[in-house]
Amino acid sequence: MGQQTEVPRRVRLNRERVLEAAVTLADEIGIDALSMRRLAQELGVVPMALYKHVADKEDLLDGMVEDIVREIDPPALDTGWQDAIRRRVLSARSALQRHRWARQAIESRIKPTPAVLEYQDSFAGIFLAGGFTPDLAHHVMHALGGRMWGFTQELFDGSANPKADAQPLASPDAQAELFAHMAALYPNIVTIARATPHDNDSVVGRGCDDQFEFEFALDLLLDGFEQLHRRGWTSAR
């Protein structure tokens, strides 16, 4: 008898498996290149098979956001409000750095998903448990804004020029010439740029340590919130 070739068994699909594969694929190719057809190819199924588990691409993105939010560490119960908020924010930042497409997906959601609402509710709960009035908690969450999710629209992030990050570093001579030109036109920017050691791999923009800048601003906000809390601040005029 001839030797029979074993046919590999197809992985049984469910929503969890589809979302896991979508997250992995987005990590590789980005959110813009992700499509139902491309995901189906990755899973070895026809595109219609995916629609048994996700309604459409928007539902797929909702589920992917849910998965990413659940990667964020739960609230710390053994510490004060300030440390608890800081830990959660930095955990969110780590999650979004693992999945660079997640910020775009979160910002594009029209309706918050259950995991997003739970995450926001946990923040409100930390502030309220720390003695903040609902009024103050409301305003400090607005002040945190996107930093709650681990990102900010940075001052020098090159967002006005999407191709900036793709440009190669200039030669040392060219950089020196550009720096001299900048110093003549924009002396104040050059003054502050010279004040701090720089990181050429920064995502904030060449020359800035994005993690340091993020934590600096986060701590500044948290210290300010604590001062308002101690003063019994209210928005009533």
N, C-alpha and C positions, 0 to 999 in steps of 0.2 A: 504494500500500500504506500502511495506517495505521502510525503509529509504534509500535513495541513498547515496552512498559514493562519495564524491567529489574528483575527480582526480586532483592532483596538476598540475598546468600549468607549462610546461617546459620553463625556461628562454630562450628567443630568443637570439641566439648567433650573435655577430658581432666581428670585430677585436678588438675593444676597450674592450669588455667584456672578450675575450680570454686572452688578455695581462694583464688585471687587475687580473684575476684569476691566471695567471702564476706568476706574481710578488708576490702575496700573498702566493702561494704554495712554491715558492723559499725561501721566508722568513722563512717558516716553516721547509723545508726539505733540503734546499741548492741547488745550481745549478747543482751539479753532479748527484743528485738523481732525478732531474726534467726530465721527458720524456713526449712525446706526449701521450703515453698510460696513464701515471699517471695523467696528466692534464685532459684528457678526463674523467677519473673516477671521478675526483673532480667536473667536470661540469655535470656529469650524461649523457654523450653522448658517442657515439662510436668514436674511434680515427679518422676515416675518416672524421667525421663532422668538425674537426679542420682545415683540409686542404682546406676548403672553405675560410678560413680567414688568414691562414699563410701557406706559401709554404712548410716549413720544420722547423726543430728545429733551424737552423741558422737564419731564418727569424723571428722566435719567439724570439730568443735572441736579435736580432736587435731591435725589437719592445719594448722589455722589457727595453733595454738600453735607448731607446727614452723616455719611460715613466719616468725613474729615472732622466734623465738629465732635464726633464721639471719640476721636483720637486725643482730644484735649483732656488733660488731667482733671479729675473732679475737684471741687472746692476743698481746700485744706480746712479741717475742723479743729486743728490743734494750735491755731495761731490767731493773731489779731487781723482786723479787716485789711490793713494796708499790705501786710505780707501775703495774705490770701489772694487779694486782687493781683498783686505783682506776680505771684506764682502762676496764676491762671493766664494772665496776659502773655507771659513769656512761654508758657506751654502752647498757647495758641500760635504764637510766633514760630515756634519750632515746627508745629504741624504744617503751617503754611509755607515754611521754607522747604519741607519735604515734598510738598505738592505745590509747585510754583503757579499752577493754573488756578488754584483754589480761590485766590483773591478775586479774580475776574468772575468766577462762577458765583461766589457769594454776593458780589455787588450787582450781578445781573438778575438775581432772583426777585420776582415781583411780589410774591407772598412768602413770608418767613415760614420755614418748615418747622415741625415739632422740635427737632433737636436745636435749631436756632433759637426758638422761643424759650426752650428750657435753659439754654446757655445764658441768654439775656436775663431770664428770671433769676438764675443763680447769682448773677452780678448784683441785681437789685437786692436779693436776699442777704448778700454779704454786707452791703452798705447798711441796710436796715438793722441787721443783727449787730453791727458796730455802733449803733446808736444814732445814725443819721436820720433826720426827719425825711419823710417821703418827698418833701419839696427839695431838699438839698440832694437827695439821692437822684432825683430826676435830672437835675442840672449837671451833676458831676458825670452822669452817664453820657449826657450830651457832650460834655467836655472831652471825655475819653474818646468818643467817636470811633473811628476805625481802629484806633489803638487797642480797643477792646478785643479785636480780632488778630492783633499782632502785626498790623501794618499801618502806615501813615502815608499821606502824600507828601513826600519829603521836599525840602526846599531846593536841593540840588540834584534831583533824581533824573534829570534829562528827559522827562516825560514829553516835553515839547518836541523832542527829536527822537522818535522810536528807533532810528538806526544808530543812535549814538553808541550803544553798547557793542554794536557789531564792528565798529571801527577799530583798527589795530592801534596799539600805542605808538606814538611818534618817537623818533630817535631822540636821544638826550639833547642834542644840539637844537633840534626843532622844538622840543619842549621848552628849553631855556629861552629861545627866541619868542615863543608864544607867551611865556610867563612875563618877559620884559614888556611885550606889547600890552598885555593885560594890566601890568603895573602902571603903565603910563595912562591908560584909559580908565581903569577901575581900581584906584589905589586902595580903597577901603576893603574891597573883596580880597585883594592880594594880602593885605595886612592880616585879616582874620584867617586866611588860608595858611599863612606861615606860622600861625600860633599853635597848631596842633599837628603831631605826626600823622601821616596819611597812609591809607590802605588802597592800593591800586585795584584790588578785587572787589571793592565795595559795590553793593547794588544801589546804594544811595546816589552814587556818582563818583567817578574816579577822584580819589583824594579824601574821602570821608569814611570813617569807621561806622558803618550803618548800625551795627548792634550797639555800640557805645552811645551813639546819638539817640537811638530809640529808647534805651534804658534811662539815659539822662533826662529826656523829656517826660518819660513815664514817672520817674521818681519826683521830678519837679511838680507834676500834676498831683500825685498822691500826697506830697507834703503840703501843697496848697489846699487840697481837700480837707486834710486834717486840721489846718488852721481855721478854715471856715466852720468846720464841725465844732471846734472848741469855742469859737466866738458865738455860736448859736445863730449862724447866718440864716437869713430867710430872703426869699425873692420878693416879698411884699414891699411895696414902695409907699 
